[in-house]
């Protein structure tokens, strides 16, 4: 069983902000997979179970706010005994330009407090990350405001395209063929 998580902040005031790119991916995946996300207090989030490429998957949007995302992820993963290596976290990534999507196992946090808390709660960095580029404002002091504001229309189009590319490999991810998914995501089209 896989757990596919999208990171973001709950509430209408955050809905269109760059920090919610992970939620955007899960919302689109849930629609395409016919999954219904509902409030699951025991998992501190919106969750739904579905089948992707013949594999059972949980979809999760933590409702704990970004900095406490690990509480939600660990609650669901621990209850269903989902190994951290079968947890896939979609998150906004400042260090990638808008429109870029990268996938990797483990790694650092790059200042992302959601990833930091998930690592702390799971007790390992060895979970998969689907990193959705949102670009960087250019100065560290501008980051907080930047992630909590909506992208410009041209950036939104690029982020939507990166979500399309990520969803294009979701069958491989669900089957656990992470290397094929990474190869496809990281190979530039001709």
C-alpha positions as CSV (number, residue, x, y, z in Angstrom):
1,X,0.0,0.0,0.0
2,X,1.2,3.5,-0.8
3,X,0.5,6.8,0.9
4,X,0.5,9.8,-1.4
5,X,0.6,13.1,0.6
6,X,0.2,16.6,-0.6
7,X,1.5,19.4,1.6
8,X,-0.3,22.7,2.2
9,X,-2.1,24.8,4.7
10,X,-5.9,24.4,5.3
11,X,-8.3,27.3,4.9
12,X,-9.6,29.4,2.1
13,X,-7.1,32.1,2.7
14,X,-4.3,29.7,1.7
15,X,-6.0,27.8,-1.0
16,X,-4.3,29.5,-4.0
17,X,-0.9,30.1,-2.4
18,X,2.3,28.6,-3.7
19,X,2.7,26.7,-0.4
20,X,-0.3,24.6,-1.4
21,X,1.1,23.1,-4.5
22,X,1.0,19.7,-2.9
23,X,-2.7,20.1,-2.2
24,X,-3.3,21.0,-5.8
25,X,-1.6,17.7,-6.9
26,X,-3.7,15.6,-4.5
27,X,-6.9,17.4,-5.5
28,X,-6.3,16.6,-9.2
29,X,-5.2,13.0,-8.4
30,X,-8.3,12.4,-6.3
31,X,-10.6,13.7,-9.1
32,X,-8.8,11.5,-11.8
33,X,-8.8,8.4,-9.5
34,X,-12.4,8.8,-8.4
35,X,-11.3,9.2,-4.7
36,X,-13.4,11.2,-2.2
37,X,-11.3,13.0,0.4
38,X,-13.1,13.4,3.7
39,X,-12.1,14.7,7.1
40,X,-10.5,12.0,9.1
41,X,-9.8,13.4,12.6
42,X,-7.7,10.3,13.6
43,X,-5.3,11.2,10.8
44,X,-5.6,15.0,11.3
45,X,-6.4,15.5,7.6
46,X,-8.5,15.0,4.6
47,X,-8.0,11.4,3.4
48,X,-9.4,8.9,0.9
49,X,-8.5,5.5,-0.3
50,X,-8.4,4.6,-4.0
51,X,-6.8,2.2,-6.4
52,X,-4.2,3.4,-8.9
53,X,-2.7,1.0,-11.5
54,X,-4.2,-1.9,-9.5
55,X,-2.5,-0.8,-6.3
56,X,-4.2,0.3,-3.1
57,X,-3.3,3.9,-2.2
58,X,-4.2,6.4,0.4
59,X,-4.3,10.1,-0.5
60,X,-3.8,12.6,2.3
61,X,-3.9,16.4,2.8
62,X,-2.8,17.1,6.3
63,X,-5.0,19.8,8.0
64,X,-2.4,20.5,10.7
65,X,-0.8,23.4,8.9
66,X,2.5,23.0,7.2
67,X,4.8,22.9,10.2
68,X,3.0,20.0,11.8
69,X,2.4,17.9,8.7
70,X,4.3,14.9,10.1
71,X,1.6,14.4,12.8
72,X,-0.9,13.6,10.1
73,X,1.4,11.6,7.9
74,X,2.7,9.5,10.8
75,X,-0.8,8.9,12.1
76,X,-2.0,7.3,8.9
77,X,1.2,5.6,8.0
78,X,1.6,4.0,11.4
79,X,-2.0,2.9,11.6
80,X,-1.8,1.0,8.3
81,X,1.8,0.0,8.8
82,X,2.9,1.8,5.6
83,X,6.7,1.7,5.3
84,X,8.3,5.2,5.0
85,X,9.7,4.0,1.6
86,X,6.1,3.8,0.4
87,X,5.3,7.3,1.4
88,X,5.3,9.9,-1.4
89,X,5.1,13.6,-0.4
90,X,4.3,16.2,-2.9
91,X,5.6,19.6,-1.8
92,X,6.4,23.1,-3.1
93,X,10.1,23.6,-3.8
94,X,11.7,27.0,-3.7
95,X,15.0,25.8,-5.2
96,X,13.3,24.7,-8.5
97,X,11.9,27.1,-11.1
98,X,8.2,27.1,-11.6
99,X,7.3,24.3,-14.0
100,X,10.0,21.9,-12.8
101,X,9.1,18.7,-11.1
102,X,11.7,16.4,-9.6
103,X,11.5,13.2,-7.6
104,X,13.9,11.8,-5.1
105,X,14.2,9.5,-2.1
106,X,15.3,11.1,1.2
107,X,17.5,14.2,1.4
108,X,17.5,17.4,3.3
109,X,14.7,19.8,4.1
110,X,16.0,22.9,2.2
111,X,14.2,25.0,4.9
112,X,10.9,23.2,4.3
113,X,9.3,22.8,7.7
114,X,6.7,20.3,6.5
115,X,9.4,17.9,5.3
116,X,11.3,18.5,8.6
117,X,8.3,17.5,10.7
118,X,7.5,14.5,8.6
119,X,11.1,13.3,9.0
120,X,10.8,13.8,12.8
121,X,7.5,12.0,13.1
122,X,8.5,9.1,10.8
123,X,11.9,8.9,12.3
124,X,13.6,8.8,8.9
125,X,14.4,10.9,5.8
126,X,13.8,7.9,3.6
127,X,10.5,8.8,2.1
128,X,9.9,9.9,-1.5
129,X,9.5,13.5,-2.4
130,X,7.7,14.9,-5.5
131,X,9.2,18.4,-5.6
132,X,7.0,20.9,-7.4
133,X,9.0,23.9,-8.4
134,X,7.6,27.3,-7.4
135,X,10.7,29.4,-8.0
136,X,12.4,31.6,-5.4
137,X,11.8,35.3,-4.7
138,X,15.5,36.1,-4.9
139,X,16.0,37.0,-1.3
140,X,15.7,34.8,1.8
141,X,13.8,37.6,3.7
142,X,11.0,37.5,1.1
143,X,10.4,33.7,1.3
144,X,7.6,33.7,3.9
145,X,5.5,36.2,2.0
146,X,6.3,34.6,-1.3
147,X,5.1,31.1,-0.4
148,X,2.0,32.5,1.3
149,X,0.9,34.4,-1.8
150,X,-0.6,33.2,-5.1
151,X,1.7,32.7,-8.1
152,X,1.4,35.1,-11.0
153,X,-0.8,33.6,-13.8
154,X,2.2,32.6,-15.9
155,X,3.8,30.8,-12.9
156,X,0.5,29.1,-12.2
157,X,0.4,27.7,-15.7
158,X,3.9,26.4,-15.3
159,X,3.1,24.8,-11.9
160,X,0.0,23.2,-13.4
161,X,2.1,21.7,-16.2
162,X,4.5,20.3,-13.6
163,X,1.6,18.7,-11.8
164,X,0.4,17.2,-15.1
165,X,3.9,15.7,-15.6
166,X,3.8,14.3,-12.0
167,X,0.4,12.8,-12.6
168,X,1.7,11.3,-15.8
169,X,4.0,9.0,-13.8
170,X,1.6,8.3,-10.9
171,X,0.9,4.7,-12.2
172,X,4.6,3.9,-11.9
173,X,4.7,5.4,-8.5
174,X,1.7,3.4,-7.3
175,X,3.3,0.2,-8.6
176,X,6.6,1.1,-6.8
177,X,8.6,1.6,-10.0
178,X,10.2,4.7,-8.7
179,X,13.2,4.5,-11.0
180,X,11.1,4.6,-14.1
181,X,9.0,7.5,-12.7
182,X,12.2,9.5,-12.0
183,X,13.7,8.7,-15.4
184,X,10.5,9.9,-17.1
185,X,10.2,13.1,-14.9
186,X,13.9,14.0,-15.2
187,X,14.3,13.4,-19.0
188,X,13.9,16.5,-21.0
189,X,11.5,16.2,-23.9
190,X,13.1,16.5,-27.3
